[in-house]
Amino acid sequence: MIYLMLIGSAMFWGSNFNLGKLAVETLGSMSVVAWRFTLAAIGMMIFFWWKERPVWREISSQFSRYFFVGFIGIFGTNALVFIGLNATSSVNASLITAANPSVTVALSALLLKDRITYRQAAGIAISFFGVLFVITGGEFSKLHAVSSGDLLVFAGNACWAAYGVLGRKLLPNSTPLATSAMTMLIGAICFLPFLRFSSGETEMAGSAAPAWGAVVFMAVFGTVLAYLWWNQGIAAIGANRTAIFFNLVPVTTMLIAVLTGSSIHASQFAGVILVLSGVFLSSYQSAKSRDFPLSHHLRTGVGKSGK
């Protein structure tokens, strides 16, 4: 059952890119992500209160840290990724964010002074090479002409990696559920100014129903339920074994794209192989020794996204 839940989490996160692309085209990027996290934060806070009966005095004493981590990891990540979806494909976005574990290892070395092994360094290099392969279509001479959407998604990916590293550094005593719920609440508060019901001509034309359905699905299944299932996986089989299932995210996005009639380019197939190979190399050493910051990232992370 745990494995099925983890597969479900990865599939929900993978579908977020396809659904996000659909919703953004109709409702606007910031409105979509604002509604997603407003709804998700309400659900997550209810579950947090029911499950842990938090002592709010202890929560408030760390509020500034929750705010900093939530602003970067929830608001920063999703604002950049969803705006980026205006100018790139859902497949490209999922492949870029699939390199997140490798980016997290790199940031942990930079910010936490964690040691990087040769195997991890090789994995990081391969992952970045795979990302470059995807965003240039396999033609590196076109690197100067990379789309703004790909660059924004990559920046969002860096924010997501920073979320895990900063969470480990600034909130070491916070429970996984408390970190997830409070940072999601902060993100939702930051998105409140962007909430709106109307998006102009497209909505008046009657095309908004699928977009609103996508928003609700992303909030309920692609955010709250996916995180809760992922947390249960962490508790049952450990962070490193759970992390393996994250590799299903870009695969899910690509399958949905194919089923909905989108074409997949050879460079994207090659890119996903390179990115996931790099993730395996960069994560493999930590599984033999101790958890690196990816463990906290996966406990507190938003699929986002995405995630």
C-alpha positions as CSV (number, residue, x, y, z in Angstrom):
1,M,0.0,0.0,0.0
2,I,2.9,2.4,0.8
3,Y,4.4,1.8,-2.6
4,L,1.1,2.4,-4.3
5,M,0.7,5.7,-2.4
6,L,4.2,6.8,-3.4
7,I,3.4,6.0,-7.0
8,G,0.2,7.9,-6.7
9,S,2.0,10.9,-5.3
10,A,4.5,11.0,-8.1
11,M,1.7,10.6,-10.7
12,F,-0.3,13.5,-9.1
13,W,2.8,15.7,-9.2
14,G,3.6,14.7,-12.7
15,S,0.0,15.6,-13.8
16,N,0.4,19.0,-12.2
17,F,2.5,20.2,-15.1
18,N,-0.1,19.1,-17.7
19,L,-3.0,20.5,-15.7
20,G,-1.1,23.7,-14.8
21,K,-0.4,24.3,-18.5
22,L,-4.1,23.9,-19.3
23,A,-5.3,26.2,-16.4
24,V,-2.6,28.9,-17.0
25,E,-3.8,29.3,-20.6
26,T,-7.3,30.1,-19.4
27,L,-7.0,31.7,-16.0
28,G,-3.6,33.2,-15.9
29,S,-0.5,31.9,-14.2
30,M,-0.6,33.8,-10.9
31,S,-4.4,33.3,-10.4
32,V,-4.0,29.6,-10.9
33,V,-1.3,29.1,-8.4
34,A,-3.0,31.4,-5.9
35,W,-6.2,29.4,-6.0
36,R,-4.3,26.1,-5.8
37,F,-2.4,27.0,-2.7
38,T,-5.3,28.8,-1.0
39,L,-7.4,25.7,-1.3
40,A,-4.5,23.4,-0.4
41,A,-3.4,25.5,2.6
42,I,-6.9,25.3,4.1
43,G,-6.9,21.5,3.7
44,M,-3.4,21.1,5.0
45,M,-4.0,23.3,8.1
46,I,-7.1,21.4,9.0
47,F,-5.2,18.1,8.8
48,F,-2.3,19.6,10.7
49,W,-4.5,20.7,13.6
50,W,-6.3,17.3,13.7
51,K,-3.2,15.2,13.5
52,E,-0.7,17.1,15.7
53,R,-2.8,19.5,17.9
54,P,0.0,22.1,17.5
55,V,1.0,24.4,20.3
56,W,0.7,27.8,18.6
57,R,3.1,29.5,21.0
58,E,5.9,27.2,19.7
59,I,4.8,27.8,16.1
60,S,4.8,31.5,16.5
61,S,8.3,31.5,18.0
62,Q,9.5,30.2,14.7
63,F,7.2,32.2,12.5
64,S,9.9,34.3,10.9
65,R,11.7,31.2,9.8
66,Y,8.6,29.6,8.5
67,F,7.9,32.7,6.5
68,F,11.4,32.9,5.0
69,V,11.4,29.2,4.0
70,G,7.8,29.4,2.7
71,F,8.3,32.6,0.8
72,I,11.2,31.1,-1.1
73,G,10.0,27.5,-1.4
74,I,6.3,27.9,-1.9
75,F,5.7,31.4,-3.3
76,G,9.0,31.7,-5.2
77,T,9.0,28.2,-6.7
78,N,5.4,28.1,-7.9
79,A,5.3,31.7,-9.1
80,L,8.3,31.1,-11.3
81,V,7.3,27.7,-12.5
82,F,3.7,28.7,-13.4
83,I,4.7,31.9,-15.1
84,G,7.3,29.8,-17.0
85,L,4.6,27.5,-18.2
86,N,3.3,30.4,-20.3
87,A,6.5,30.0,-22.5
88,T,7.5,26.4,-22.3
89,S,5.9,22.9,-22.5
90,S,4.7,20.9,-19.6
91,V,7.2,18.2,-20.6
92,N,10.2,20.6,-20.6
93,A,9.1,21.9,-17.2
94,S,8.9,18.4,-15.6
95,L,12.2,17.4,-17.0
96,I,13.9,20.5,-15.7
97,T,12.5,20.1,-12.2
98,A,13.4,16.4,-12.3
99,A,17.0,17.5,-11.7
100,N,16.0,18.9,-8.3
101,P,17.7,16.2,-6.2
102,S,21.0,17.0,-7.9
103,V,20.5,20.7,-7.5
104,T,19.7,20.1,-3.8
105,V,23.0,18.2,-3.3
106,A,24.8,21.1,-4.9
107,L,23.1,23.7,-2.7
108,S,23.7,21.7,0.4
109,A,27.4,21.8,-0.3
110,L,27.3,25.5,-0.9
111,L,25.0,26.5,2.0
112,L,25.5,23.7,4.6
113,K,29.1,22.8,3.7
114,D,28.1,19.2,3.1
115,R,30.8,17.2,1.4
116,I,30.2,16.1,-2.2
117,T,31.6,12.8,-3.4
118,Y,33.0,12.3,-6.9
119,R,30.0,10.1,-7.7
120,Q,27.7,12.9,-6.6
121,A,29.6,15.5,-8.6
122,A,29.4,13.3,-11.7
123,G,25.7,12.9,-11.1
124,I,25.2,16.7,-10.8
125,A,27.1,17.3,-14.0
126,I,25.1,14.7,-15.9
127,S,21.8,16.1,-14.6
128,F,22.7,19.6,-15.7
129,F,23.8,18.3,-19.0
130,G,20.5,16.6,-19.4
131,V,18.7,19.9,-18.6
132,L,20.7,21.7,-21.2
133,F,20.0,19.0,-23.7
134,V,16.2,19.5,-23.1
135,I,16.1,23.3,-23.2
136,T,18.3,23.5,-26.3
137,G,16.6,20.7,-28.2
138,G,20.0,18.9,-28.3
139,E,21.6,21.8,-30.2
140,F,23.9,23.5,-27.7
141,S,24.7,26.3,-30.2
142,K,21.2,27.6,-29.5
143,L,22.0,28.1,-25.8
144,H,21.8,31.8,-26.2
145,A,18.2,31.5,-27.5
146,V,16.8,29.4,-24.6
147,S,13.2,30.3,-23.9
148,S,12.4,32.5,-21.0
149,G,9.9,29.8,-19.8
150,D,12.7,27.3,-19.4
151,L,14.8,29.7,-17.5
152,L,12.0,30.7,-15.2
153,V,11.3,27.0,-14.5
154,F,14.9,26.4,-13.8
155,A,14.9,29.3,-11.3
156,G,11.9,27.9,-9.7
157,N,13.7,24.6,-9.4
158,A,16.6,26.3,-7.6
159,C,14.1,27.9,-5.2
160,W,12.6,24.4,-4.5
161,A,16.1,23.0,-3.8
162,A,16.8,26.0,-1.5
163,Y,13.5,25.2,0.3
164,G,14.8,21.8,1.3
165,V,18.2,23.0,2.3
166,L,17.0,26.0,4.2
167,G,14.3,23.9,5.9
168,R,16.9,21.6,7.2
169,K,19.1,24.5,8.4
170,L,16.5,26.8,9.9
171,L,13.7,24.4,11.0
172,P,15.6,21.3,12.3
173,N,13.1,20.7,15.2
174,S,9.9,21.2,13.2
175,T,7.9,18.1,12.3
176,P,7.5,17.3,8.6
177,L,3.7,18.0,8.8
178,A,4.3,21.3,10.6
179,T,6.8,22.5,8.1
180,S,4.6,21.5,5.2
181,A,1.5,23.1,6.6
182,M,3.0,26.3,7.8
183,T,5.1,27.0,4.8
184,M,2.1,26.2,2.6
185,L,0.1,28.7,4.6
186,I,2.7,31.3,4.1
187,G,2.8,30.7,0.4
188,A,-1.0,31.0,0.2
189,I,-0.9,34.3,2.1
190,C,1.7,35.6,-0.3
191,F,-0.5,34.6,-3.3
192,L,-3.7,36.2,-1.9
193,P,-3.3,39.5,-3.9
194,F,-3.4,37.5,-7.1
195,L,-6.7,35.7,-6.4
196,R,-9.3,36.5,-9.0
197,F,-12.4,34.9,-10.4
198,S,-12.4,36.4,-13.9
199,S,-9.7,36.0,-16.5
200,G,-11.3,38.0,-19.3
201,E,-12.5,36.9,-22.7
202,T,-11.5,33.3,-22.4
203,E,-13.6,32.7,-19.3
204,M,-16.5,34.7,-20.7
205,A,-16.4,32.4,-23.7
206,G,-17.3,29.5,-21.4
207,S,-13.9,27.8,-21.5
208,A,-13.1,28.2,-17.8
209,A,-14.8,25.1,-16.4
210,P,-11.9,22.7,-17.4
211,A,-9.4,25.2,-16.0
212,W,-11.2,25.4,-12.6
213,G,-11.4,21.6,-12.5
214,A,-7.7,21.5,-13.1
215,V,-7.1,23.9,-10.2
216,V,-9.2,21.9,-7.8
217,F,-7.6,18.7,-8.8
218,M,-4.1,20.2,-8.3
219,A,-5.1,21.5,-4.9
220,V,-6.7,18.4,-3.5
221,F,-4.8,15.6,-5.2
222,G,-1.6,17.2,-6.5
223,T,-0.9,19.1,-3.3
224,V,-2.6,17.9,-0.1
225,L,-3.1,14.2,-0.8
226,A,0.3,13.8,-2.6
227,Y,2.2,15.4,0.3
228,L,0.4,13.4,2.9
229,W,1.0,10.1,1.1
230,W,4.7,11.1,0.5
231,N,5.1,11.9,4.2
232,Q,3.7,8.4,5.1
233,G,6.2,6.9,2.7
234,I,9.0,8.7,4.4
235,A,7.9,7.4,7.7
236,A,7.5,3.9,6.5
237,I,10.5,3.2,4.3
238,G,12.8,6.2,4.8
239,A,13.7,9.3,2.8
240,N,16.2,7.7,0.4
241,R,14.1,4.8,-0.7
242,T,11.1,7.2,-1.1
243,A,13.2,9.5,-3.2
244,I,13.4,6.9,-6.0
245,F,9.7,7.3,-6.7
246,F,10.2,11.0,-7.6
247,N,11.7,9.8,-10.9
248,L,8.2,8.9,-12.0
249,V,7.2,12.5,-12.1
250,P,8.6,13.4,-15.5
251,V,7.6,10.0,-16.9
252,T,4.0,10.7,-15.9
253,T,4.1,14.1,-17.5
254,M,5.4,12.7,-20.7
255,L,2.8,9.9,-20.8
256,I,-0.1,12.3,-20.2
257,A,1.3,14.6,-22.9
258,V,1.4,11.7,-25.4
259,L,-2.1,10.6,-24.5
260,T,-3.5,14.1,-25.0
261,G,-2.0,14.4,-28.4
262,S,1.2,16.3,-27.7
263,S,4.4,15.3,-29.5
264,I,7.5,14.2,-27.6
265,H,10.8,15.1,-29.2
266,A,13.9,12.9,-29.3
267,S,15.8,15.5,-27.3
268,Q,13.3,15.2,-24.5
269,F,13.6,11.4,-24.3
270,A,17.4,11.8,-24.2
271,G,17.1,14.5,-21.6
272,V,15.0,12.5,-19.3
273,I,17.5,9.6,-19.4
274,L,20.4,11.9,-18.7
275,V,18.6,13.8,-15.9
276,L,17.4,10.6,-14.1
277,S,20.8,8.9,-14.5
278,G,22.4,12.0,-12.9
279,V,19.9,11.9,-10.1
280,F,20.6,8.3,-9.4
281,L,24.4,8.9,-9.3
282,S,24.1,12.0,-7.1
283,S,21.6,10.2,-4.7
284,Y,23.3,6.8,-4.5
285,Q,26.1,7.6,-2.2
286,S,23.9,9.3,0.4
287,A,21.8,6.1,0.6
288,K,24.8,4.2,1.7
289,S,25.8,6.7,4.4
290,R,23.5,9.4,5.8
291,D,20.5,11.4,4.5
292,F,21.6,14.4,2.6
293,P,19.3,17.5,2.5
294,L,17.1,15.8,-0.1
295,S,15.5,13.9,2.8
296,H,14.2,17.1,4.3
297,H,13.2,18.4,0.9
298,L,11.1,15.4,0.3
299,R,9.5,15.6,3.7
300,T,8.5,19.2,3.3
301,G,8.5,19.6,-0.4
302,V,5.8,20.7,-2.7
303,G,5.5,18.8,-5.9
304,K,4.8,21.4,-7.4
305,S,4.9,22.3,-8.3
306,G,5.1,22.3,-9.1
307,K,5.5,21.0,-8.0
